[in-house]
Amino acid sequence: MSTAMLVERAGSISDNFSSLLTEKTAPLTDGQLEIWLGSMMGDEASSAYNLLTSLHLAGTINNEALVMAIQGGVNRFDALRATISEDGRYMHIAPKLVLEIPFVDLSSEAPSVSELRLAELEKAEVETPFDLVRGPLIRVKIVRLALERHVVLITPHHIIFDGWSRQVMLKELGEAYSAAVRGDSRELSDPVLFSDYTESQSAAKKGEEFAQSKAYWLDQLSGRLPVLDLPLDRPRSPQRTYKSLREELFLHSDTVKKLKRIAAKQRSTVYTLLLSAYQAFLYRLTGQSDLVVGIAAAAQPLNENFDLVGHCASLLPIRSKIDGSISFDKFVASTRGLVFDAFEHQSCSFGSLLNDLDMARDPSRAPLMSAIFSFDPPPLDLAFHDLKATIGSPPGSFTNFDLNLNIADRGTTFRVACVFNEHLFDRSTIQRRLKEFEALLDGLVEDPGIPIGKLPILPDEEQRLLSEWNSTSVDYPLEDCLHEHFEAQVSRTPDSVAVVFEGASLTYRELDRKANQLARYLRSLGVGPNDLVAICMERSLELVIALLGTLKSGGAYVPN
């Protein structure tokens, strides 16, 4: 049976409720409106919101059951059937959507070739923009790499989907596939409709809770707002750019154990501990004590809509005033309070605040938040009948921010991945930044009470190199004076350059001759041992002559 026929069959079999619906219109949330506005900046800006998930399935696959399960999810979750009105104010939700699911067979290729082709397909997914008006706003491909190796590429647009939704959808996809393979019937409760959620969010904007949340954020972001001044490899373009790359490293298991132990001891979450470390790192990197870092917050657990699929995430600006003299553990405690308050007031999105903030608009960067932090818990245990299922993390091609740091819990290790704007940073620079962040983590796990301003950021090999370069101490005879050591150098290298200032220079012979002339003049004025000579001069060649001449006369100089 062809894939197209399977989709048609799935559309008729799996839909237990959507046939009862008519097309529905629902308002966009403020968070969706932010994404819509961002997507209007061009194809690269819109493609930055393509959320690709690669689901790797090992074992003998039942293609019919897999297609039915995917189509069943589209029928079940109304967000996946949504498109956006041309003015960006509403969603149109179709009662039914038969999703085209291409099947790409690479099993006849050599493994190295098929892996390369898979990477090309993933790249095409993240770089192909969606038509938000015409839709659909989700794409699915099934790729066969070998007889018992398949990868399902699932790409929704962020305007209808978020990270929490991915967990819900993959969990239900595994359950639906397993039930279809076994021929079991599934008793499903009615899904929480995303359209109902957006209606409730629209109504809540008129309530007291929203007003209180907005007042909280306006207080947090009052006054002159900081602009993160990261050291760049190239100047910013006048207009914002989106092309991105990704670099990553894995932390040593011993470091991960210590981080988890410190978080537990401080009665904090690992999330808050790592966010604090990222803020401290930005402080050490830039020297800026007033920082704003963006964090993502899912609304589903807050509203106890744990099975809701849609865009319910908020980007929250965490503003920290950092004093380099306070200890890191105390900083974690203050960050914990900020994060808790931010989650409590996430009903008011950042987009709702923009017009009320005292913030200069810069077309070359995202407003307020240039650096983003996120933390992924351990991956889900996905249950696909007789299949081993794992989730891949292919890189995107575009980003809306300068730096986006994601730390993923992989059990015994943490994967630290940095997505960065390639127009601003070289890959080698970000590789070095990740090593520096690792050095900071190693330093804080050894002493959580260390002042933030003293947290190390140089990797061990660079620290050793710095020590070697600075190891320049030389033992000189204590009975000789400074000007006598200088005269010895004159004898050794009379024609070498001794001093340079603003393009002019003097050799050791020339400097010695001029200093001697000044010394004779000072002696003629009566300068000798125990006499002090005040020198008030700008930096210049003459200043060096004056210092040496004074010493040669037998006197001592006093800087004025």
C-alpha positions, 0 to 999 in steps of 0.5 A, a space after each residue: 500500500 502506498 504512503 498516500 493511501 496509508 495517509 488517506 486511510 489514517 485520516 478516515 480511521 484515526 479521526 474520532 472527533 474532528 469530523 464533528 468540528 467545523 473550521 474554527 477561528 481563534 485569537 493568537 496569543 502574544 507569544 504567537 504574535 511575537 513569532 508572527 512578527 519575527 517571521 515577517 522579517 524574511 525567510 531566514 527569520 521565519 526558518 529560525 522557528 522551524 523546530 526539527 525533531 529526528 526520531 530514530 527507530 531501530 528494528 522492523 518497522 510497520 510502515 502502515 501503523 507509523 503513518 496511521 499514528 502520525 496522521 492520528 496525531 494531526 487529527 487529534 491536536 488542533 494546533 497541528 491543523 492551524 494556519 495564520 490569518 494574513 494580518 497575524 491576528 487569528 488562527 484558522 483551524 481546519 476540522 481535518 488535515 490529510 498530511 502528505 508524508 513522503 517516504 525516502 528510501 536510502 537503504 540501497 546507498 552505502 552507509 556513509 552516503 545515506 548518512 550524508 543524504 540524511 544530513 542534507 534532508 535535515 538541513 532542507 527541513 530547517 531551511 525551508 520556510 513555511 507559508 503561515 497563511 496557506 499551511 500546513 505548518 507541520 511537515 513529516 518525512 520517513 527516511 529509511 537508512 537500512 532495512 531496520 533503521 528509519 528516521 522520522 523527520 518531524 518539523 512543525 513551525 514554532 508558532 503552533 508548537 513548543 518544546 513541551 508539545 514535542 514531549 506530548 506528541 512523541 509520547 502519544 505517537 509511540 502509544 498510537 503506533 504500538 496500539 496499531 501494531 498490536 491491533 488494540 483499541 485505545 480509549 482516549 480522553 478528549 484532547 485539550 484544544 489549543 484554540 480553547 487555550 488561546 481564547 482563555 489567554 485572550 480573556 485573561 489579558 483583561 484580568 487582575 492577574 495579567 495586570 499584576 504580572 505586567 506590573 512585576 515585569 515593568 518594575 524588573 525592567 525599569 530604568 535604563 536597560 542593559 545591552 549585552 556587549 559581547 566580544 565579537 569577531 566581526 562588527 554587526 551588520 546594520 540589519 539583523 542577520 540570522 545565519 547560525 552554526 552550532 558547537 557543543 561539548 560534553 562535561 566530564 561525569 565527575 563534574 556533572 555529579 558535583 553540579 547535581 550535588 551542589 544543587 541539592 545541597 543549596 536546595 536549588 534545581 540544577 536548572 537554576 545552578 546552571 543558569 547562574 553559572 551562565 550569567 556569571 560567565 557572561 559577567 566574567 566575559 564582558 565585565 557588565 554587572 547588569 545583565 538580561 538573559 532570556 529563558 523559556 517557560 512552558 505554560 502547560 504545567 502552570 495551567 495543569 494542561 499537561 497534554 496540551 500541544 501548541 505554542 504555550 511557551 514564553 520567553 522571560 527576561 531574567 535581569 540580574 545585577 551582579 556584584 563580583 565580590 559576592 560568592 557564587 552560592 549566594 548568587 544562586 540563591 538570588 537567581 532562584 528567587 528571580 526564576 521563581 518570580 518569573 515563572 509566577 508572572 509568565 502570563 504577561 509575555 515579553 511582547 506585551 511589554 515592548 511598547 512600555 519599556 525605556 529601550 532603544 530599538 536596534 535593527 541589528 539585534 533582537 530586543 533586550 535579549 541577546 543571550 538565551 539559556 535553556 536546560 533539557 531534562 533527561 530524554 523521554 523513554 519512548 515506547 514503540 512496539 518492538 522498536 528502539 526509539 531515540 531522539 536526535 538533535 540535528 542543528 538548525 541553520 538560523 537563530 534569532 539571538 547572538 548566543 543560545 546556550 542549551 544544556 541537556 541532561 544525558 544522565 552521566 554527562 551534560 551536553 553543552 551546545 551553543 547556537 551562535 550567529 555566524 556573522 558575529 562569531 567564528 567557530 573557533 571563538 565559540 569552541 574556546 568560549 565553551 572551553 572557558 565555560 567548562 573551566 568556570 564550571 570546574 572552578 565553581 564545583 571545587 569551591 561554590 563559595 568563590 567570589 563571582 569575580 574570581 571564577 576561572 574562565 581560562 582552561 588549564 592549558 591556557 592557564 599553564 601557558 599564561 603562567 609560563 609567559 608571565 614567568 619572567 623574573 630574573 635575579 639581579 645583583 642587589 648591589 647594583 642600581 637600576 641605571 647601572 643595569 641599563 648601562 650594562 645593556 648599553 654596552 651589550 646592544 648599543 644600537 638596538 631600540 630601547 624605547 618607542 613612543 608614537 612612531 619615534 624611537 631611541 637606541 640604547 646608545 642615544 638614550 644613554 647619551 641624552 640621559 648623561 647630558 641631563 645628569 651632568 646638568 642636574 649635578 651642576 645644579 647641586 643634585 646629589 645623593 639624598 636629593 629628590 627631583 620632582 618630575 611632572 611630564 606626559 608620557 614621552 621619550 623625554 620622560 624616560 630620559 628624565 627618569 634615567 638622567 635623575 638616577 644617573 645624577 645620584 638623586 631620586 625622582 618623585 612622580 608628580 
